[in-house]
C-alpha cells in the first residue's frame, strides 16, 4: 500500500476519534448543565382516600367508624373504641378461627344442642341431624346469619372454642373485644354473647377479608343455597342474605349483620371507595333498620369526599 494512503487513513481515524471525544464531552456538559439549572416541578399528590364530612348526630348508631385497611388510617369515627355488644358480628371471629383449624371439606352434623339455640330466618329449614361441609356451614353462618350452623361450626373446635376465640382476638390486637359464645346471642337480659368496639370489628373484618376473601365476598350474594343431607336423603336449603337491604349499593365487597335486644342493630361492610381500593365501615348500637340507613350515610359520604 502506498505510504501516503497509510498516512491519510491514520489521519482520518485520528480525526474521527477526536471528533467523537469532543462530542461526548459536549453531551456530558449539556446533561450536567440542564440537570442542575432546570428546576424539576414539584408534584403534590392529594391524600387518598379523603375523610368524609359526617354529622355524628345524624347517625342512629352509638358507635361507628370508617377505616382504611391499606394505611391503617381512620377516616371517620364516633365512639369507635367504646366496648359494646356485638350480636352476630361475633360470627366473623367464629368463622376466622374455625377456618384456620378445620378443613373446609369436613362434614359437620347439627346436634340437638346446635338446633336448640335461638334461631332466625337462616335456621328455619335446618334440623337436628342435618349434615353439611364446613364450607357450606360457614356460608350459612355469614350470609344468612344462621345460629344453628355457626354453633355447629364452633363445636368442631371442641369444648374449649370460647378460649380459642378470645386467644385469636388477643393475637389480632383486639383490646376491646371478648367472647362468651360463638353466635353473639344474648346470654341473659343483661349479658351479651360477645363484646367489642367498632374499631376492633373493623380490624377483624380487614383480617378476615385478607385471609378468606372468598367467604367474605360470598356474604354479599342475595341468597345462599347449600346442599344438605339427612339420614341418607339429600335436599337443598336456600336462604336470603341478612344484608339484602344494602346490596343495591354498588361496590359492596363483604357484609355481616347483627341484631339482638342488647346490641340493637350492628353492621360491618367492606366497600370500594375507588377501583380496587377497599374501605371498611362499622356501625354498632343502631336499630334494626337504622343500621342500614346509617351504613348508607357512611358509604355515600365517604365516596362523595373523593370527588
Backbone bond lengths (Angstrom), bond angles and torsions (degrees), N, CA, C in turn:
res aa  C-N    CA-C-N  psi(-1)  N-CA   C-N-CA  omega(-1)  CA-C   N-CA-C  phi
1 X - - - 1.471 - - 1.541 107.94 -
2 X 1.307 117.21 137.13 1.468 119.68 -179.67 1.520 110.68 -61.28
3 X 1.331 116.09 148.70 1.464 121.16 -176.33 1.506 111.80 -64.18
4 X 1.372 117.16 -35.84 1.466 118.37 -176.50 1.532 111.53 -68.08
5 X 1.370 116.87 -30.44 1.463 119.83 177.69 1.525 110.66 -68.77
6 X 1.324 114.75 -42.16 1.464 118.59 179.17 1.507 110.69 -62.11
7 X 1.344 115.59 -41.54 1.454 120.02 -179.24 1.523 111.14 -67.04
8 X 1.357 117.25 -41.43 1.462 120.75 179.40 1.531 111.74 -65.66
9 X 1.354 115.50 -39.86 1.472 119.61 179.72 1.513 110.77 -62.69
10 X 1.334 114.70 -41.94 1.471 118.74 179.23 1.527 111.08 -63.61
11 X 1.321 115.21 -42.60 1.470 119.98 -179.50 1.515 111.12 -63.86
12 X 1.331 117.38 -39.82 1.456 121.57 179.61 1.525 110.90 -64.58
13 X 1.340 116.33 -43.05 1.464 119.75 178.89 1.516 111.53 -64.02
14 X 1.326 115.72 -40.46 1.454 120.05 179.74 1.522 110.74 -63.95
15 X 1.354 115.70 -40.32 1.456 119.99 179.98 1.527 111.18 -65.39
16 X 1.337 116.63 -42.69 1.464 120.57 179.18 1.520 111.27 -63.56
17 X 1.332 115.94 -41.34 1.462 119.99 179.35 1.519 110.92 -64.03
18 X 1.364 114.62 -44.24 1.465 119.23 179.63 1.522 110.82 -61.60
19 X 1.359 116.45 -41.71 1.461 121.18 -179.61 1.532 110.67 -63.26
20 X 1.341 115.39 -42.37 1.468 119.66 -179.92 1.517 111.07 -63.27
21 X 1.324 117.49 -40.13 1.462 121.49 179.80 1.520 110.66 -64.29
22 X 1.326 115.66 -44.39 1.466 120.24 -179.43 1.516 110.93 -62.91
23 X 1.362 116.78 -45.13 1.465 120.13 179.16 1.519 111.02 -61.80
24 X 1.325 117.13 -40.83 1.455 120.58 178.78 1.507 112.04 -61.73
25 X 1.346 116.75 -41.67 1.456 120.92 179.17 1.518 110.86 -65.07
26 X 1.349 115.91 -39.73 1.459 119.64 178.38 1.532 111.93 -63.63
27 X 1.335 116.49 -41.29 1.459 120.68 178.92 1.526 111.37 -63.67
28 X 1.334 116.18 -42.19 1.461 119.79 178.37 1.516 110.63 -63.54
29 X 1.315 116.35 -43.66 1.464 120.51 179.70 1.517 111.65 -62.49
30 X 1.342 116.17 -40.75 1.465 120.05 179.56 1.516 110.95 -65.22
31 X 1.355 117.18 -41.09 1.456 121.05 179.29 1.530 111.29 -62.02
32 X 1.358 115.59 -44.68 1.460 119.69 -179.91 1.519 110.76 -64.51
33 X 1.336 115.12 -41.50 1.475 119.26 -178.54 1.518 111.70 -61.42
34 X 1.323 115.68 -50.31 1.470 118.94 -176.73 1.516 112.33 -71.61
35 X 1.334 117.37 -30.39 1.471 120.17 179.13 1.523 110.69 -63.75
36 X 1.305 116.49 -36.11 1.464 118.95 -175.77 1.522 113.79 -98.33
37 X 1.326 116.38 -19.83 1.459 118.12 -175.59 1.514 113.60 -98.34
38 X 1.343 117.10 -22.80 1.453 119.49 -179.66 1.524 108.95 -96.19
39 X 1.286 118.72 119.66 1.465 123.15 -177.14 1.520 110.42 -75.26
40 X 1.336 116.36 127.79 1.462 121.31 178.36 1.516 109.12 -77.10
41 X 1.334 117.59 126.75 1.469 119.39 -178.68 1.527 111.39 -64.17
42 X 1.317 117.23 141.57 1.456 123.12 179.73 1.524 109.37 -90.16
43 X 1.336 116.40 126.43 1.456 121.61 178.76 1.520 108.63 -106.49
44 X 1.304 117.02 119.98 1.457 121.90 179.37 1.519 109.31 -99.03
45 X 1.323 116.40 115.19 1.453 121.09 -179.83 1.524 110.08 -83.77
46 X 1.310 116.37 132.60 1.453 120.78 176.86 1.528 109.86 -74.11
47 X 1.326 118.17 137.74 1.472 119.46 179.87 1.519 110.82 -63.91
48 X 1.319 115.20 140.83 1.468 120.15 176.40 1.516 107.57 -135.41
49 X 1.318 115.57 138.08 1.466 126.45 -6.02 1.528 111.17 -81.85
50 X 1.317 115.45 161.52 1.457 121.41 179.38 1.527 109.48 -87.45
51 X 1.320 115.37 149.56 1.464 120.72 180.00 1.525 110.73 -71.16
52 X 1.323 117.16 135.23 1.469 119.72 178.66 1.528 111.31 -77.54
53 X 1.306 115.43 157.63 1.463 121.46 172.86 1.519 108.16 -99.58
54 X 1.322 115.95 112.52 1.461 121.34 -176.36 1.524 109.09 -132.99
55 X 1.308 116.03 129.34 1.457 121.18 173.99 1.527 108.01 -80.27
56 X 1.326 116.82 109.88 1.463 120.75 -174.56 1.524 112.60 -58.57
57 X 1.333 116.46 -30.19 1.461 119.37 179.95 1.524 112.45 -70.26
58 X 1.343 116.74 -13.75 1.466 119.88 178.68 1.523 111.70 -79.80
59 X 1.337 116.82 -12.24 1.463 121.38 179.59 1.525 110.30 -91.31
60 X 1.316 115.79 136.79 1.456 120.40 172.19 1.521 110.02 -72.37
61 X 1.316 115.88 -34.29 1.463 122.00 -177.31 1.526 111.43 -57.91
62 X 1.330 115.30 140.23 1.455 120.63 176.18 1.520 111.89 -77.86
63 X 1.332 115.64 -23.12 1.458 120.86 -177.43 1.527 108.92 -143.39
64 X 1.344 116.29 142.63 1.472 119.44 -178.45 1.523 109.61 -159.45
65 X 1.324 115.06 159.64 1.463 120.61 177.73 1.522 109.82 -157.16
66 X 1.337 115.96 148.10 1.464 122.44 165.60 1.519 105.47 -121.80
67 X 1.318 116.55 121.47 1.466 122.71 -168.20 1.519 110.24 -126.56
68 X 1.331 115.90 137.23 1.461 122.34 177.15 1.525 108.80 -100.97
69 X 1.338 118.47 104.31 1.469 119.97 -177.76 1.523 113.23 -70.28
70 X 1.339 117.53 -15.97 1.469 120.80 179.63 1.523 111.80 -73.37
71 X 1.323 116.60 -37.44 1.459 120.80 -177.38 1.524 113.11 -113.40
72 X 1.339 117.21 -13.71 1.455 120.84 -175.16 1.520 112.60 78.91
73 X 1.327 116.75 10.05 1.461 121.09 -177.37 1.528 111.31 -84.27
74 X 1.323 116.05 138.70 1.467 122.11 173.63 1.526 107.74 -92.35
75 X 1.328 116.68 118.21 1.457 121.50 -177.61 1.527 111.93 -87.75
76 X 1.323 115.81 -27.85 1.467 120.93 177.21 1.522 107.61 -157.04
77 X 1.321 116.07 145.07 1.464 118.54 175.30 1.523 110.49 -153.27
78 X 1.310 113.56 147.34 1.468 123.18 173.46 1.523 106.98 -137.26
79 X 1.312 116.76 107.84 1.482 121.58 -179.72 1.534 110.82 51.19
80 X 1.317 117.09 42.03 1.471 121.08 -170.52 1.519 114.17 -69.55
81 X 1.339 118.26 -17.45 1.465 120.27 -179.05 1.528 112.78 -106.11
82 X 1.318 116.74 11.73 1.468 120.68 178.15 1.531 109.30 -82.11
83 X 1.319 117.66 130.55 1.463 122.79 179.58 1.521 110.13 -77.64
84 X 1.338 115.70 127.32 1.458 121.44 -175.75 1.530 109.88 -140.60
85 X 1.338 118.07 162.42 1.471 120.21 176.26 1.530 110.91 -61.86
86 X 1.318 116.30 140.74 1.467 121.01 -173.99 1.525 114.37 -97.65
87 X 1.342 117.34 -23.92 1.472 119.77 -173.59 1.533 109.03 54.13
88 X 1.337 117.87 -139.54 1.468 120.61 -171.48 1.527 114.81 -76.50
89 X 1.330 118.49 0.16 1.471 118.43 169.62 1.522 109.65 -62.78
90 X 1.332 115.50 -20.74 1.471 122.20 174.29 1.527 111.61 -52.47
91 X 1.323 116.69 -32.56 1.463 120.79 -174.74 1.523 113.09 -65.84
92 X 1.329 116.89 -21.01 1.465 119.08 173.86 1.529 110.31 -63.77
93 X 1.328 116.63 -43.00 1.458 119.46 178.78 1.523 111.15 -69.75
94 X 1.339 117.13 -40.66 1.460 119.25 177.78 1.523 110.53 -59.34
95 X 1.336 116.78 -44.29 1.464 120.61 178.34 1.521 111.16 -63.22
96 X 1.331 116.78 -41.85 1.468 121.51 179.34 1.527 110.89 -57.32
97 X 1.330 116.96 -48.09 1.467 120.67 -175.48 1.526 111.24 -72.62
98 X 1.341 117.36 -42.73 1.463 120.00 -178.15 1.520 110.79 -65.20
99 X 1.317 117.64 -45.62 1.469 120.66 -179.40 1.526 111.66 -63.71
100 X 1.338 116.70 -26.66 1.464 120.10 179.18 1.524 112.76 -78.84
101 X 1.339 116.72 -14.00 1.467 119.25 -172.54 1.529 115.46 -125.56
102 X 1.323 117.78 -14.99 1.469 120.72 -175.62 1.532 109.06 -126.74
103 X 1.338 118.81 130.87 1.472 120.85 177.74 1.524 111.50 -58.59
104 X 1.321 116.74 139.92 1.466 120.76 -174.84 1.524 112.96 -67.77
105 X 1.342 117.58 -18.02 1.474 120.52 179.50 1.527 112.35 -87.58
106 X 1.325 117.55 -2.62 1.464 121.26 179.96 1.522 110.53 -60.26
107 X 1.344 116.36 131.64 1.458 120.56 177.12 1.522 109.40 -83.76
108 X 1.322 115.93 129.06 1.459 122.00 -177.06 1.525 108.98 -122.77
109 X 1.317 116.36 130.85 1.463 122.15 -179.71 1.528 109.88 -108.35
110 X 1.308 116.25 130.25 1.463 120.67 178.79 1.518 110.12 -69.20
111 X 1.314 116.51 126.99 1.459 122.06 179.00 1.526 109.89 -91.90
112 X 1.319 115.87 170.57 1.467 120.23 176.53 1.523 110.54 -61.97
113 X 1.334 116.41 -32.09 1.463 120.02 177.36 1.516 110.80 -65.72
114 X 1.347 116.68 -40.36 1.466 120.85 179.83 1.529 111.48 -64.23
115 X 1.306 116.37 -43.26 1.466 119.76 -176.43 1.524 112.83 -82.38
116 X 1.348 116.26 -5.76 1.462 118.97 178.63 1.527 111.61 -85.18
117 X 1.333 116.87 -16.12 1.460 118.63 177.83 1.526 108.67 -70.43
118 X 1.315 115.78 156.11 1.457 120.50 -178.21 1.522 110.77 -56.25
119 X 1.312 116.67 130.73 1.461 121.03 -179.22 1.510 111.98 -107.20
120 X 1.324 114.89 168.60 1.460 120.96 174.41 1.523 108.02 -141.16
121 X 1.322 117.60 -157.46 1.467 120.44 -175.28 1.522 112.31 -58.23
122 X 1.324 116.71 -30.28 1.456 119.95 -179.79 1.505 113.86 -75.40
123 X 1.337 117.69 -4.07 1.464 121.40 -175.36 1.526 114.33 -117.60
124 X 1.321 116.67 -6.86 1.457 119.36 -172.72 1.524 113.76 -61.29
125 X 1.321 117.36 -30.65 1.466 120.62 -177.02 1.526 113.11 -98.83
126 X 1.337 117.19 11.95 1.458 121.26 -179.94 1.528 110.17 -110.31
127 X 1.342 115.17 149.89 1.470 118.95 -179.76 1.522 109.83 -148.10
128 X 1.306 115.49 164.44 1.460 121.52 177.64 1.523 110.17 -56.46
129 X 1.337 115.51 132.42 1.467 120.73 -179.25 1.513 113.64 99.04
130 X 1.328 118.33 -12.76 1.462 120.70 176.11 1.523 110.02 -64.76
131 X 1.338 115.66 137.09 1.460 121.08 -177.90 1.526 110.05 -122.85
132 X 1.336 115.39 132.84 1.460 122.40 178.31 1.519 109.57 -142.63
133 X 1.334 116.00 163.64 1.457 119.10 171.61 1.528 108.83 -73.02
134 X 1.321 115.63 156.39 1.461 119.40 177.57 1.526 110.60 -57.73
135 X 1.324 117.13 -38.77 1.461 120.79 179.94 1.527 111.14 -55.69
136 X 1.325 116.95 -45.45 1.465 120.56 -179.78 1.522 112.41 -73.75
137 X 1.332 116.10 -31.30 1.463 120.28 174.36 1.540 109.81 -59.86
138 X 1.330 115.95 -45.11 1.463 120.42 -179.15 1.528 110.60 -65.94
139 X 1.325 117.24 -38.39 1.465 120.23 177.96 1.529 111.10 -60.68
140 X 1.324 116.28 -44.29 1.465 119.47 177.67 1.529 111.24 -65.49
141 X 1.330 116.22 -38.63 1.452 119.87 -177.90 1.518 113.26 -68.01
142 X 1.333 117.23 -35.53 1.460 120.29 -177.92 1.527 112.06 -90.22
143 X 1.322 117.59 -47.60 1.465 120.68 -175.38 1.520 111.39 -73.16
144 X 1.340 116.76 -48.88 1.462 121.61 -176.85 1.519 112.57 -100.51
145 X 1.339 117.73 0.62 1.465 123.85 -179.86 1.527 112.41 54.75
146 X 1.339 116.49 41.54 1.462 121.28 -178.93 1.528 110.92 -69.55
147 X 1.320 115.74 119.63 1.462 120.61 176.50 1.520 111.48 -72.10
148 X 1.339 116.14 -38.06 1.464 120.04 178.90 1.523 110.79 -62.48
149 X 1.322 116.36 -45.27 1.462 120.46 -178.40 1.526 111.11 -65.03
150 X 1.323 117.37 -44.57 1.457 119.09 -176.85 1.520 112.00 -71.99
151 X 1.321 117.53 -29.42 1.455 120.25 173.87 1.527 110.40 -64.04
152 X 1.332 116.13 -41.97 1.471 120.56 178.30 1.523 111.06 -66.38
153 X 1.327 117.26 -37.86 1.464 120.66 178.52 1.523 110.70 -62.28
154 X 1.331 116.73 -45.27 1.464 120.72 179.71 1.517 111.67 -63.94
155 X 1.336 116.24 -35.35 1.469 120.31 179.96 1.526 111.21 -62.35
156 X 1.334 117.08 -26.39 1.466 120.64 178.90 1.525 111.64 -66.88
157 X 1.339 117.09 -17.11 1.463 121.06 177.98 1.527 111.63 -82.39
158 X 1.331 116.39 -20.14 1.452 120.70 -176.28 1.515 111.13 106.24
159 X 1.333 115.22 176.41 1.466 121.21 -174.45 1.522 112.74 -64.33
160 X 1.334 117.24 -20.09 1.474 121.10 -175.81 1.522 112.21 -90.38
161 X 1.336 119.05 17.59 1.463 121.20 -170.34 1.531 112.98 -60.01
162 X 1.337 118.50 -33.70 1.474 119.97 179.66 1.528 110.25 -61.91
163 X 1.330 115.57 -41.17 1.467 119.37 175.72 1.511 111.80 -61.47
164 X 1.344 117.05 -37.22 1.468 120.93 178.10 1.526 111.12 -63.86
165 X 1.328 116.98 -40.90 1.458 120.47 179.54 1.533 110.40 -64.11
166 X 1.313 116.51 -45.98 1.464 119.96 -178.35 1.523 112.32 -68.96
167 X 1.326 116.99 -34.86 1.462 120.22 177.12 1.528 110.63 -64.50
168 X 1.320 116.11 -41.75 1.469 119.63 178.42 1.522 111.02 -66.59
169 X 1.330 117.13 -38.00 1.467 120.28 176.34 1.527 110.28 -58.79
170 X 1.314 117.40 -42.70 1.467 121.11 177.70 1.519 111.36 -63.83
171 X 1.336 116.53 -42.24 1.462 120.39 179.82 1.524 112.13 -63.32
172 X 1.332 116.63 -32.29 1.463 120.94 179.35 1.527 112.10 -84.44
173 X 1.330 116.93 -3.08 1.460 120.28 179.14 1.512 114.20 76.78
174 X 1.337 116.85 27.02 1.466 121.43 -179.55 1.527 108.75 -87.21
175 X 1.305 116.09 85.36 1.461 121.17 -168.80 1.530 114.00 -76.10
176 X 1.334 117.35 -14.95 1.466 120.06 -179.40 1.534 112.04 -105.36
177 X 1.327 116.89 11.60 1.463 120.53 -169.71 1.519 112.15 -119.30
178 X 1.343 116.48 136.15 1.462 121.39 171.23 1.529 109.05 -153.00
179 X 1.338 114.56 156.67 1.460 121.40 -171.90 1.521 111.50 -123.65
180 X 1.336 114.45 142.70 1.462 121.62 175.53 1.527 111.72 -116.84
181 X 1.345 117.18 -17.90 1.464 121.55 172.80 1.533 108.83 -151.69
182 X 1.328 116.10 -177.36 1.471 120.73 -172.38 1.514 114.00 -95.10
183 X 1.326 117.40 -8.46 1.462 120.82 -173.07 1.523 113.72 -113.08
184 X 1.326 117.16 -22.77 1.456 120.85 -174.60 1.509 113.81 86.31
185 X 1.331 117.29 -0.01 1.465 120.41 176.74 1.528 110.11 -61.01
186 X 1.323 116.61 142.61 1.464 120.73 178.15 1.530 110.12 -60.51
187 X 1.326 116.23 135.04 1.464 121.44 178.10 1.518 110.91 -82.00
188 X 1.332 115.29 -39.50 1.466 121.45 176.97 1.524 107.33 -142.26
189 X 1.310 116.13 -176.15 1.463 120.49 178.99 1.527 112.22 -68.03
190 X 1.326 116.05 -13.90 1.472 119.23 -177.85 1.529 113.78 -124.55
191 X 1.330 117.56 -3.87 1.466 120.73 -176.02 1.525 110.30 -125.24
192 X 1.313 116.29 122.74 1.460 122.19 177.84 1.527 110.50 -83.02
193 X 1.315 115.81 161.62 1.464 120.37 177.50 1.509 113.56 -76.80
194 X 1.334 117.28 -14.44 1.462 121.38 178.71 1.519 108.90 -165.03
195 X 1.339 114.58 154.07 1.461 120.90 -179.40 1.526 109.12 -134.51
196 X 1.332 115.36 150.96 1.453 120.16 177.00 1.515 110.86 -176.44
197 X 1.309 116.43 177.21 1.457 121.84 -179.81 1.523 110.37 -110.26
198 X 1.319 116.16 162.66 1.468 120.54 176.96 1.525 110.55 -60.87
199 X 1.327 116.14 -39.32 1.462 119.96 178.63 1.526 111.33 -62.44
200 X 1.336 116.58 -45.28 1.465 120.06 178.84 1.523 111.77 -62.35
201 X 1.324 116.94 -42.07 1.465 119.80 -179.06 1.529 110.74 -65.48
202 X 1.334 117.20 -36.15 1.466 120.02 176.36 1.527 110.67 -61.79
203 X 1.329 116.90 -42.39 1.466 120.15 178.30 1.530 111.44 -68.30
204 X 1.332 117.02 -38.72 1.464 120.25 177.63 1.524 110.54 -63.15
205 X 1.324 116.67 -45.07 1.467 120.43 179.69 1.522 110.94 -62.59
206 X 1.327 117.25 -38.66 1.465 120.69 178.36 1.528 110.89 -63.49
207 X 1.333 116.05 -42.64 1.468 120.26 178.96 1.522 111.15 -65.25
208 X 1.334 116.74 -42.35 1.469 120.46 -179.44 1.525 110.61 -66.86
209 X 1.311 117.05 -39.06 1.466 121.19 179.77 1.527 110.96 -65.29
210 X 1.323 117.36 -37.24 1.461 120.42 178.26 1.525 111.45 -68.92
211 X 1.335 117.03 -41.88 1.458 120.56 -172.52 1.525 112.94 -86.28
212 X 1.325 117.19 -35.66 1.463 120.56 -176.18 1.536 110.51 -131.82
213 X 1.330 117.09 60.77 1.476 119.70 -175.65 1.514 113.20 -60.50
214 X 1.343 117.65 -32.43 1.459 119.66 -176.84 1.527 112.05 -65.22
215 X 1.329 117.04 -33.68 1.473 120.06 179.74 1.533 110.88 -79.34
216 X 1.327 115.93 -36.98 1.463 118.13 179.18 1.528 110.52 -68.26
217 X 1.323 117.02 -42.18 1.457 120.68 179.88 1.531 111.03 -67.64
218 X 1.328 117.04 -34.96 1.463 120.22 179.35 1.519 111.55 -65.67
219 X 1.333 116.27 -22.56 1.466 119.83 -177.94 1.524 112.50 -67.06
220 X 1.328 118.00 -11.06 1.466 120.81 179.28 1.525 112.56 -98.08
221 X 1.329 117.53 4.42 1.464 119.29 174.00 1.532 108.74 -67.17
222 X 1.333 119.00 141.90 1.475 120.95 -178.16 1.521 113.40 -58.18
223 X 1.318 116.20 -28.44 1.466 120.24 177.85 1.520 108.67 -155.79
224 X 1.303 116.03 162.71 1.452 121.02 179.39 1.522 108.98 -124.42
225 X 1.330 115.68 136.73 1.465 122.75 176.46 1.513 108.96 -123.34
226 X 1.334 116.93 125.52 1.466 120.76 -179.15 1.523 109.68 -131.04
227 X 1.341 116.89 146.19 1.469 120.25 174.58 1.523 110.49 -79.23
228 X 1.331 115.60 138.51 1.469 122.48 -178.65 1.521 108.23 -131.61
229 X 1.319 116.09 138.80 1.470 119.95 174.58 1.516 109.41 -114.68
230 X 1.345 115.22 146.46 1.462 120.84 179.75 1.524 108.30 -146.29
231 X 1.331 115.38 110.92 1.466 122.39 178.71 1.528 112.04 48.99
232 X 1.308 114.91 48.19 1.463 120.56 174.41 1.514 115.21 88.09
233 X 1.300 118.61 -7.96 1.467 121.05 177.84 1.526 109.44 -106.13
234 X 1.319 115.57 152.00 1.467 120.76 -177.38 1.521 110.86 -119.41
235 X 1.300 115.70 149.22 1.465 121.54 175.16 1.519 108.23 -154.60
236 X 1.299 116.83 173.43 1.455 121.84 174.99 1.525 109.76 -115.11
237 X 1.323 115.49 141.65 1.456 121.38 176.21 1.529 107.79 -114.21
238 X 1.327 116.67 124.77 1.462 122.53 179.05 1.522 109.49 -119.45
239 X 1.331 115.80 128.36 1.463 121.00 -177.77 1.527 108.83 -136.80
240 X 1.329 116.97 140.58 1.462 121.35 177.16 1.525 110.71 -70.94
241 X 1.323 115.63 151.09 1.458 121.57 177.57 1.527 110.47 -71.66
242 X 1.322 117.05 140.62 1.462 119.89 178.35 1.529 111.34 -73.03
243 X 1.341 117.63 -19.33 1.468 120.89 179.19 1.523 112.29 -89.07
244 X 1.328 117.05 9.79 1.464 122.36 -174.18 1.537 113.64 -51.74
245 X 1.338 120.94 -39.21 1.470 119.83 -178.26 1.529 114.67 -62.67
246 X 1.344 116.70 -12.61 1.455 120.05 -177.66 1.523 112.93 -107.00
247 X 1.333 116.98 -10.45 1.455 120.13 -166.57 1.526 114.25 -78.28
248 X 1.340 117.70 -0.85 1.461 118.95 173.76 1.526 111.77 -78.66
249 X 1.339 117.75 -14.74 1.456 120.78 176.20 1.520 109.81 -72.21
250 X 1.332 118.49 134.39 1.469 120.04 178.11 1.523 111.02 -73.10
251 X 1.322 115.75 155.00 1.457 120.34 173.28 1.500 116.08 76.55
252 X 1.348 117.88 18.89 1.463 120.33 175.47 1.533 108.17 -82.35
253 X 1.318 116.61 123.64 1.474 121.81 -175.94 1.518 111.32 -93.52
254 X 1.306 117.21 -43.05 1.458 121.67 -178.56 1.514 109.47 -159.37
255 X 1.333 116.34 155.59 1.470 119.58 -178.14 1.517 109.87 -154.79
256 X 1.336 116.03 147.87 1.461 121.84 172.66 1.513 108.45 -143.07
257 X 1.328 114.12 129.07 1.461 121.10 -179.61 1.523 110.95 -98.54
258 X 1.332 115.03 165.18 1.460 120.98 173.03 1.512 109.68 -157.74
259 X 1.332 116.14 141.41 1.461 119.74 175.70 1.522 109.97 -158.67
260 X 1.328 115.82 126.61 1.463 122.45 169.03 1.527 106.73 -144.77
261 X 1.334 116.10 171.82 1.455 120.12 178.89 1.526 111.53 -60.40
262 X 1.340 116.30 -41.36 1.460 119.42 -178.25 1.525 112.46 -75.90
263 X 1.325 116.65 -39.39 1.464 120.49 -175.19 1.516 112.87 -79.39
264 X 1.330 117.33 -31.67 1.455 119.20 -167.16 1.522 108.65 73.94
265 X 1.317 116.64 -152.16 1.463 120.26 -177.60 1.514 112.73 -94.46
266 X 1.327 115.86 123.30 1.464 122.94 178.39 1.522 110.25 -118.76
267 X 1.320 116.20 154.00 1.462 120.03 179.77 1.528 109.63 -163.09
268 X 1.340 115.94 134.64 1.462 121.59 171.34 1.518 107.63 -124.40
269 X 1.339 116.37 135.37 1.465 121.87 -176.93 1.524 109.23 -137.60
270 X 1.323 116.40 136.34 1.465 122.50 167.02 1.524 106.81 -102.24
271 X 1.334 116.25 130.80 1.458 119.77 -177.50 1.520 109.94 -143.16
272 X 1.324 115.94 156.81 1.458 121.36 177.87 1.521 110.06 -84.00
273 X 1.338 116.46 119.95 1.456 120.27 171.94 1.517 110.09 -79.71
274 X 1.323 115.52 -26.12 1.458 124.27 174.72 1.518 105.87 -153.76
275 X 1.320 117.42 179.69 1.457 120.45 -177.07 1.531 109.63 -60.10
276 X 1.332 115.43 122.17 1.461 122.63 178.04 1.527 113.02 56.64
277 X 1.329 116.57 33.41 1.459 120.25 175.15 1.523 108.30 -129.20
278 X 1.342 117.21 90.88 1.463 120.32 -175.14 1.519 113.38 -82.61
279 X 1.315 114.98 142.76 1.456 123.03 170.27 1.523 108.02 -123.09
280 X 1.319 116.12 164.41 1.463 120.32 -179.89 1.528 108.67 -125.84
281 X 1.326 115.52 132.31 1.465 121.50 177.89 1.521 109.03 -122.87
282 X 1.318 115.77 143.86 1.469 122.28 -178.64 1.524 108.98 -135.97
283 X 1.325 116.07 138.12 1.473 120.93 168.09 1.522 107.89 -127.76
284 X 1.326 115.49 136.14 1.462 122.56 177.25 1.526 108.93 -128.05
285 X 1.333 115.50 145.48 1.455 119.74 175.15 1.513 113.64 71.12
286 X 1.316 116.94 32.36 1.463 120.95 173.94 1.533 107.62 -93.15
287 X 1.322 117.28 -156.40 1.458 121.01 175.03 1.526 108.70 -110.24
288 X 1.326 116.70 175.57 1.466 119.55 -176.68 1.523 111.36 -59.73
289 X 1.320 117.13 -43.19 1.466 120.61 176.93 1.524 111.67 -90.01
290 X 1.327 116.54 -32.27 1.462 120.33 -176.04 1.510 113.70 -63.48
291 X 1.333 118.53 -27.72 1.459 120.09 179.12 1.526 111.33 -59.08
292 X 1.344 116.67 -33.99 1.464 119.81 -179.68 1.527 111.28 -76.27
293 X 1.328 117.40 -41.22 1.468 119.41 177.69 1.527 110.68 -68.55
294 X 1.331 117.09 -37.89 1.465 120.35 175.26 1.525 110.88 -60.00
295 X 1.330 116.28 -44.04 1.464 119.73 -178.55 1.522 111.41 -66.27
296 X 1.315 117.39 -37.86 1.468 120.17 175.86 1.535 110.38 -60.94
297 X 1.324 116.00 -40.44 1.461 119.73 178.31 1.522 110.82 -60.50
298 X 1.333 117.30 -45.73 1.466 121.38 -179.32 1.527 111.25 -64.00
299 X 1.329 116.72 -47.27 1.459 120.44 -176.74 1.523 111.28 -67.49
300 X 1.318 117.13 -47.64 1.467 119.87 -177.84 1.526 111.69 -64.22
301 X 1.337 117.24 -41.83 1.464 120.23 179.44 1.530 111.33 -65.22
302 X 1.332 116.40 -38.07 1.463 120.29 179.11 1.529 110.93 -66.10
303 X 1.311 116.72 -42.69 1.466 119.54 179.35 1.528 111.50 -68.63
304 X 1.316 117.24 -38.19 1.470 120.07 178.70 1.525 110.94 -64.39
305 X 1.325 116.95 -32.46 1.468 120.56 -179.20 1.521 112.19 -66.94
306 X 1.331 117.60 -20.83 1.461 120.33 -177.61 1.528 111.81 -83.38
307 X 1.328 118.20 -13.47 1.471 121.97 -176.84 1.540 111.45 -84.93
